[in-house]
Amino acid sequence: MTPRSSRALGLGAALLLAAAPALRAQNAPAPDRRPTIAVLYFNNGAIGRAADFEALSKGIADLLITDLSANPNIRVVERDRLQQLLEEQDLSQTNRIDDATALRLGKVLGAHHIIKGGFVVDPKGRMRLDAHAVNVETTKVDYVETVSGKSDDVLDLISQLSTKLNQGLHLPELSAAPGPRDGAGSSDARPSDGAPSGASGGGKQVASSNIKGSPFQAVMLYSRALAAEDQGKTAEAVELYKKTLAVFPDNEKAKARLAKLEGGSE
C-alpha cells in the first residue's frame, strides 16, 4: 500500500468517525413530548362500614388509568409503577397523601399532571367521584370535576370522569375511535427510573351488560384482588381474580394478572 493510499484510508476513517454522532442523532427516535398523567389512589369516603370499601381506592384509580390510556396522544403512568414507588417511599400503607407528597411523587414519576380524587358511596347505592388535577410544574390545581349516579353505574361514572378530565385539562384529543374496552388499557409510562417512555393504548368502557350480575360488585372484586396482590397475599389474589372473571369476563387486566400470579406459583 502506497503512502498516498494509506493517507486516503486514514482520512476516510476519520471522516466516518466524525460523522458517526450525527448519524446516530439522525437515526435516534424523536423525544416523546406527549403530556403524562399520573393517577393516585382515590380517598375512601364511603358512608357506613367504610373499611369494606377501602380496596375500591385502588380499583377506581386502576380503571381510570385504563380509560385515560385509551387516548394514544397522552401517556399514563401504570398503577404498578405507582405502587412500586409508594412502597419505595414507605407510603403504601398511607390512606391519604397530602398535596406536597403528591407533587413529589409526580416529579419522580415524570408526570405533568397528578390526578387526586375521592369517592363516596352511601347506603342507598348512590355514588360520587371527585377528582382534581394538579400541575406538577406550577403546583396549581388545573381542573376540578365531579360525577355522580348509581353505584352500579360505576364503570360509566369512571368513563365520564375520564372524558371530562381529558377535556378539562385540554389534553390532546383521541385521534381515532377506540375499539371496545377490554378492561386492560396499556399505559406503559413506567421505566424504572420514573421517566415515562411508552405508548398508551386501550379502548372504551365495557358495557354493564357484559357483566354477569352487579357491576359495582364486579369492580369491588377486582379492587380487592388488586389489594390482596399488593399485600403479597397471592393465594387470596388468585381466588379473587377468578371470582372477578366469573362475573367480569371481559376484564383483560384481571386475566393478565391472574396468569402472571399462577405462572409465578408453578
DOGU-540574 format. One record per residue (C-alpha): residue in three letters; x, y, z. Coordinates in pm, whole numbers, plus 50000, padded with zeros to 5 digits. Layout:
N
+------+-------+-------+-------+
| code |     x |     y |     z |
+------+-------+-------+-------+
|  ala |     X |     Y |     Z |
...
+------+-------+-------+-------+
//
This chain:
266
+------+-------+-------+-------+
| code |     x |     y |     z |
+------+-------+-------+-------+
|  met | 50000 | 50000 | 50000 |
|  thr | 50141 | 50336 | 49897 |
|  pro | 50172 | 50628 | 50140 |
|  arg | 49907 | 50813 | 49940 |
|  ser | 49654 | 50531 | 49969 |
|  ser | 49729 | 50496 | 50340 |
|  arg | 49660 | 50865 | 50391 |
|  ala | 49335 | 50831 | 50196 |
|  leu | 49221 | 50540 | 50406 |
|  gly | 49309 | 50726 | 50724 |
|  leu | 49118 | 51034 | 50606 |
|  gly | 48817 | 50821 | 50519 |
|  ala | 48817 | 50656 | 50860 |
|  ala | 48845 | 50993 | 51032 |
|  leu | 48552 | 51127 | 50831 |
|  leu | 48341 | 50824 | 50924 |
|  leu | 48423 | 50868 | 51292 |
|  ala | 48336 | 51236 | 51275 |
|  ala | 48005 | 51163 | 51102 |
|  ala | 47902 | 50885 | 51344 |
|  pro | 47748 | 51113 | 51613 |
|  ala | 47546 | 51297 | 51350 |
|  leu | 47423 | 50968 | 51202 |
|  arg | 47326 | 50840 | 51547 |
|  ala | 47140 | 51161 | 51621 |
|  gln | 46962 | 51141 | 51287 |
|  asn | 46851 | 50783 | 51349 |
|  ala | 46757 | 50835 | 51715 |
|  pro | 46381 | 50836 | 51785 |
|  ala | 46225 | 51175 | 51843 |
|  pro | 46165 | 51255 | 52212 |
|  asp | 45815 | 51170 | 52330 |
|  arg | 45657 | 51503 | 52419 |
|  arg | 45307 | 51380 | 52497 |
|  pro | 45166 | 51505 | 52829 |
|  thr | 45199 | 51248 | 53105 |
|  ile | 44931 | 51181 | 53366 |
|  ala | 44967 | 51001 | 53698 |
|  val | 44655 | 50891 | 53887 |
|  leu | 44685 | 50846 | 54263 |
|  tyr | 44462 | 50613 | 54463 |
|  phe | 44121 | 50761 | 54542 |
|  asn | 44033 | 50853 | 54900 |
|  asn | 43763 | 50640 | 55058 |
|  gly | 43465 | 50847 | 55168 |
|  ala | 43210 | 50567 | 55189 |
|  ile | 42927 | 50631 | 55433 |
|  gly | 42886 | 50346 | 55680 |
|  arg | 43124 | 50049 | 55702 |
|  ala | 43389 | 50247 | 55515 |
|  ala | 43650 | 49976 | 55573 |
|  asp | 43450 | 49743 | 55346 |
|  phe | 43514 | 49979 | 55054 |
|  glu | 43882 | 50057 | 55114 |
|  ala | 44005 | 49841 | 54825 |
|  leu | 43792 | 50046 | 54587 |
|  ser | 44053 | 50323 | 54619 |
|  lys | 44287 | 50117 | 54402 |
|  gly | 44022 | 49973 | 54172 |
|  ile | 43880 | 50312 | 54071 |
|  ala | 44227 | 50452 | 54008 |
|  asp | 44323 | 50148 | 53801 |
|  leu | 44007 | 50165 | 53588 |
|  leu | 44050 | 50540 | 53540 |
|  ile | 44407 | 50476 | 53423 |
|  thr | 44268 | 50228 | 53172 |
|  asp | 44014 | 50478 | 53040 |
|  leu | 44265 | 50762 | 53014 |
|  ser | 44504 | 50527 | 52837 |
|  ala | 44253 | 50493 | 52554 |
|  asn | 44395 | 50823 | 52429 |
|  pro | 44719 | 50748 | 52240 |
|  asn | 44809 | 51117 | 52244 |
|  ile | 44883 | 51116 | 52616 |
|  arg | 45086 | 50891 | 52843 |
|  val | 44953 | 50748 | 53166 |
|  val | 45168 | 50607 | 53444 |
|  glu | 45091 | 50241 | 53517 |
|  arg | 44935 | 50160 | 53854 |
|  asp | 45210 | 49905 | 53916 |
|  arg | 45472 | 50179 | 53883 |
|  leu | 45279 | 50396 | 54129 |
|  gln | 45251 | 50105 | 54375 |
|  gln | 45622 | 50035 | 54343 |
|  leu | 45705 | 50398 | 54418 |
|  leu | 45468 | 50410 | 54716 |
|  glu | 45641 | 50106 | 54860 |
|  glu | 45985 | 50257 | 54797 |
|  gln | 45875 | 50577 | 54972 |
|  asp | 45715 | 50380 | 55259 |
|  leu | 45374 | 50523 | 55166 |
|  ser | 45190 | 50206 | 55069 |
|  gln | 45002 | 50195 | 55400 |
|  thr | 44901 | 50560 | 55387 |
|  asn | 44532 | 50615 | 55322 |
|  arg | 44568 | 50979 | 55223 |
|  ile | 44856 | 51156 | 55052 |
|  asp | 44889 | 51530 | 55101 |
|  asp | 44944 | 51768 | 54810 |
|  ala | 45315 | 51819 | 54879 |
|  thr | 45380 | 51444 | 54877 |
|  ala | 45164 | 51404 | 54565 |
|  leu | 45373 | 51662 | 54382 |
|  arg | 45693 | 51490 | 54489 |
|  leu | 45559 | 51159 | 54360 |
|  gly | 45456 | 51326 | 54035 |
|  lys | 45807 | 51455 | 53976 |
|  val | 45961 | 51113 | 54039 |
|  leu | 45708 | 50957 | 53800 |
|  gly | 45786 | 51217 | 53534 |
|  ala | 45424 | 51333 | 53524 |
|  his | 45299 | 51670 | 53403 |
|  his | 44969 | 51630 | 53589 |
|  ile | 44876 | 51443 | 53907 |
|  ile | 44513 | 51340 | 53946 |
|  lys | 44390 | 51306 | 54304 |
|  gly | 44039 | 51201 | 54384 |
|  gly | 43792 | 51053 | 54622 |
|  phe | 43473 | 50851 | 54614 |
|  val | 43157 | 50843 | 54822 |
|  val | 42915 | 50551 | 54836 |
|  asp | 42605 | 50575 | 55051 |
|  pro | 42376 | 50300 | 55186 |
|  lys | 42116 | 50380 | 54919 |
|  gly | 42351 | 50280 | 54639 |
|  arg | 42442 | 50630 | 54527 |
|  met | 42798 | 50712 | 54428 |
|  arg | 43002 | 51024 | 54367 |
|  leu | 43351 | 51053 | 54221 |
|  asp | 43550 | 51370 | 54280 |
|  ala | 43883 | 51448 | 54116 |
|  his | 44119 | 51737 | 54080 |
|  ala | 44427 | 51765 | 53863 |
|  val | 44741 | 51938 | 53987 |
|  asn | 45004 | 52076 | 53751 |
|  val | 45331 | 51929 | 53877 |
|  glu | 45539 | 52219 | 53745 |
|  thr | 45326 | 52511 | 53868 |
|  thr | 45175 | 52326 | 54170 |
|  lys | 44839 | 52482 | 54083 |
|  val | 44508 | 52295 | 54059 |
|  asp | 44429 | 52292 | 53687 |
|  tyr | 44088 | 52130 | 53691 |
|  val | 43822 | 52001 | 53931 |
|  glu | 43546 | 51758 | 53836 |
|  thr | 43263 | 51561 | 53998 |
|  val | 43038 | 51292 | 53856 |
|  ser | 42760 | 51110 | 54039 |
|  gly | 42498 | 50843 | 53986 |
|  lys | 42409 | 50492 | 54095 |
|  ser | 42691 | 50277 | 54230 |
|  asp | 42603 | 50008 | 53974 |
|  asp | 42692 | 50263 | 53706 |
|  val | 43047 | 50286 | 53843 |
|  leu | 43206 | 50194 | 53509 |
|  asp | 43007 | 50463 | 53329 |
|  leu | 43096 | 50714 | 53601 |
|  ile | 43466 | 50639 | 53560 |
|  ser | 43432 | 50675 | 53183 |
|  gln | 43254 | 51011 | 53227 |
|  leu | 43526 | 51129 | 53462 |
|  ser | 43798 | 51024 | 53219 |
|  thr | 43634 | 51214 | 52933 |
|  lys | 43583 | 51528 | 53141 |
|  leu | 43940 | 51523 | 53271 |
|  asn | 44075 | 51485 | 52920 |
|  gln | 43868 | 51782 | 52803 |
|  gly | 43909 | 51995 | 53114 |
|  leu | 44288 | 51963 | 53111 |
|  his | 44289 | 52050 | 52738 |
|  leu | 44479 | 51732 | 52664 |
|  pro | 44521 | 51616 | 52304 |
|  glu | 44201 | 51460 | 52178 |
|  leu | 44155 | 51097 | 52091 |
|  ser | 44296 | 51060 | 51738 |
|  ala | 44064 | 50778 | 51638 |
|  ala | 43765 | 50596 | 51778 |
|  pro | 43897 | 50322 | 52010 |
|  gly | 43778 | 49966 | 51998 |
|  pro | 43566 | 49806 | 52271 |
|  arg | 43734 | 49845 | 52603 |
|  asp | 43860 | 49519 | 52739 |
|  gly | 43947 | 49633 | 53087 |
|  ala | 44314 | 49628 | 53005 |
|  gly | 44448 | 49953 | 52868 |
|  ser | 44820 | 49963 | 52808 |
|  ser | 44982 | 50262 | 52969 |
|  asp | 45348 | 50180 | 52985 |
|  ala | 45487 | 50510 | 53105 |
|  arg | 45678 | 50326 | 53373 |
|  pro | 46051 | 50266 | 53329 |
|  ser | 46241 | 50200 | 53650 |
|  asp | 46391 | 50549 | 53663 |
|  gly | 46045 | 50704 | 53670 |
|  ala | 46079 | 50873 | 53331 |
|  pro | 45780 | 50771 | 53117 |
|  ser | 45863 | 50630 | 52780 |
|  gly | 45598 | 50404 | 52633 |
|  ala | 45288 | 50450 | 52424 |
|  ser | 44937 | 50425 | 52556 |
|  gly | 44660 | 50207 | 52425 |
|  gly | 44326 | 50073 | 52532 |
|  gly | 43964 | 50115 | 52446 |
|  lys | 43637 | 50244 | 52570 |
|  gln | 43425 | 50140 | 52861 |
|  val | 43292 | 49787 | 52898 |
|  ala | 42915 | 49793 | 52885 |
|  ser | 42746 | 49692 | 53207 |
|  ser | 42551 | 49433 | 53007 |
|  asn | 42879 | 49240 | 52961 |
|  ile | 42899 | 49187 | 53336 |
|  lys | 42715 | 48899 | 53497 |
|  gly | 42544 | 49049 | 53798 |
|  ser | 42616 | 49378 | 53971 |
|  pro | 42885 | 49591 | 53801 |
|  phe | 42963 | 49751 | 54135 |
|  gln | 43029 | 49412 | 54294 |
|  ala | 43241 | 49315 | 53992 |
|  val | 43454 | 49625 | 54040 |
|  met | 43474 | 49557 | 54414 |
|  leu | 43601 | 49204 | 54349 |
|  tyr | 43867 | 49335 | 54113 |
|  ser | 43966 | 49605 | 54362 |
|  arg | 44000 | 49351 | 54642 |
|  ala | 44213 | 49132 | 54414 |
|  leu | 44449 | 49423 | 54345 |
|  ala | 44475 | 49499 | 54716 |
|  ala | 44548 | 49136 | 54802 |
|  glu | 44815 | 49115 | 54533 |
|  asp | 44982 | 49434 | 54657 |
|  gln | 44990 | 49287 | 55007 |
|  gly | 45163 | 48973 | 54881 |
|  lys | 44859 | 48753 | 54950 |
|  thr | 44897 | 48555 | 54630 |
|  ala | 44653 | 48273 | 54701 |
|  glu | 44382 | 48520 | 54803 |
|  ala | 44451 | 48738 | 54499 |
|  val | 44428 | 48438 | 54264 |
|  glu | 44092 | 48339 | 54411 |
|  leu | 43960 | 48695 | 54385 |
|  tyr | 44077 | 48735 | 54024 |
|  lys | 43897 | 48410 | 53939 |
|  lys | 43580 | 48540 | 54104 |
|  thr | 43624 | 48868 | 53918 |
|  leu | 43644 | 48692 | 53583 |
|  ala | 43342 | 48478 | 53665 |
|  val | 43130 | 48794 | 53668 |
|  phe | 43353 | 49030 | 53465 |
|  pro | 43487 | 48804 | 53185 |
|  asp | 43596 | 49096 | 52963 |
|  asn | 43843 | 49228 | 53219 |
|  glu | 44169 | 49162 | 53035 |
|  lys | 44376 | 49313 | 53315 |
|  ala | 44234 | 49060 | 53558 |
|  lys | 44315 | 48781 | 53311 |
|  ala | 44673 | 48902 | 53272 |
|  arg | 44731 | 48945 | 53643 |
|  leu | 44583 | 48603 | 53718 |
|  ala | 44802 | 48440 | 53454 |
|  lys | 45109 | 48612 | 53596 |
|  leu | 45034 | 48502 | 53951 |
|  glu | 44953 | 48144 | 53852 |
|  gly | 45259 | 48128 | 53631 |
|  gly | 45478 | 48254 | 53914 |
|  ser | 45344 | 47993 | 54153 |
|  glu | 45423 | 47699 | 53930 |
+------+-------+-------+-------+
//
